Amino acid sequence: MKKLIGILIILIMIVSTCGALADTGFKLAPVKYDGAELAKCAVPKGYEMTSEVRCCDETTCLGYPVRVGAMLTAPEKGTFMMFYAGENYIERKTGPSMFPQIDGTLDKEFVIFMLHYQPAYNFVYERACTMLEAVGVSPSSMSLYEEDLKSFGNMTAARKDYINTNIVPVLTRSGFTVDWVDATANERTFVFDYQGVKYCLCIFAESFGYQMSSKPYNTCYVLWEVPYYYALMCPEALYREIHDTDFRVFRENTGVNDQFIALSDKLTEKIRNTVIASWNMAVARSMAYAETMTALTFSMVESSLGGSYSTADRFSDYIFDQNDYTTEQGDHVKISTSYDYVYQTGSPTVYYTNDASLVPYGATMLSPN
């Protein structure tokens, strides 16, 4: 993945121009694996999409045995956008000496990758450094600033409330003490120079976790995850306009669905049970994958966007100042309240504008739900 990101960024930089932005509009495209739709992606006009699904390989772990990625490129704009879900980690504070904390390796007891806990602002910075170092840009040469974070307060508060209500009581009954619960979200923009041109790299991510300990067993762990992150890279001259149009639409309408969650949960359960029984991850992967995919894949809706996104809808329309619309195909899309007119054509392509005279041919006007 790191190498792919580096190659894509280089290609975008080489052919980038600062021409006029395309008309506002986007299509919804599915991200599928073995015929099962696991996510949808908003593809603004002028962008090309590639996607990948990693299932039970060396990049996945017990918490997220399935990972989904979508990448959009628009060379004429010099723009690259990316979505990825999700990542799960453990930090061992104290515990058996046979399982030392070594960041970046797989914990052989819990089958989760080891990494010291990172609030969202740390994760965003580290991910930006990784992406830019892949193309030879030194982090020390970057300047950065944070986007408006006010709208994230209710989202992180809701995440903490969920952990305190649903996870803490279970751990307490099992004899653990939950020392702290944390949930953060962050959006940072990094400005850097590449071959004499100023570029911006914006990353948005959420991070949450908790520390659990048991004095009788002298154990203390931090379990945490990054359920998703989004990235945008474009020339600085176009940054604000692209960020507030293309990237906003991409971020608000791209995400995993209920099938992704169901597949992850079932694989996690089967891998956990098999690992406990045999301590053989290779066997667990093959057994869990074969059985679960047989049960799930072919029972899912076969239409291109037939999946349900009810439990995966991360954002509050009120918090993020957006309206929810339903297309003729039954898909939900989010559009900023700053646009007065939203239309649909095709299967579907969605347009949004403030100009009443700009009505796409054969379009149907959508009304907020």
MONORFEN-V158719 format. One line per field, one symbol per residue. ss: DSSP state (@ for helix, = for strand, . for the rest). psi: psi as a letter, one per 30 degrees, with the letter a starting at -180 (. if undefined). burial: # if it has 9 or more other ideal C-beta (glycine too) atoms within 8 Angstrom, else .. Layout:
BEGIN
ss: ???
psi: ???
burial: ???
END
This chain:
BEGIN
ss: .@@@@@@@@@@@@@@.........=========..=========...========..........=========@@@.=======.========...........=......==.....@@@@@@@@@@@@@@.....@@@.====...@@@@@@@@@@@@@@@@@@@@@@@@...==================..==================....========..=======@@@@@@@@@@@@@@@@@..==.@@@@@@@@@@@@@@@@@@@@@..@@@@@@@@@@@@@@@@@@@......................=====.....=====....=====...=====..........===...
psi: eeeeeeeeeeeeeegklhakklkklllkkljljhfkkfllkkjlkflkkllkkkjhafflaeeifkkkkkkkkieffhkkkkkkklkklkjjelakffiljjkflkjfefhkkkkkkjleeeeeeeeeeeeeffggkkfffklllklkgeffeeeeeeeeeeeeefeeeeeefgglkjelkkklkkjkkkklkjhgkklkjkkklkklalkkljeeghkkljklljfllkkkklkeffeeeeefdeeeeeefgkllafeeeeeeeeeeeeeeeeeeefhjeeeeeeeeeeeeeeeeefflkflehflkgefgjfkkeeeghllklklffgkkkkkkffkfkklklbhlkkkklgjffijkkglkkkkk.
burial: ....##.######.##.....#.##########..#########..#.#.#.####...################.#################.#...#......##...#####.#####.#############.#.#..#.#.##.#.##.####.##.###..##..##...###..############.#..##################....########.#########.##..##.####################.###.###.##.....#.#######.###..##..#....#.#.#..#..#.#.##.######...######..#.#####..######.....##..#..#...
END
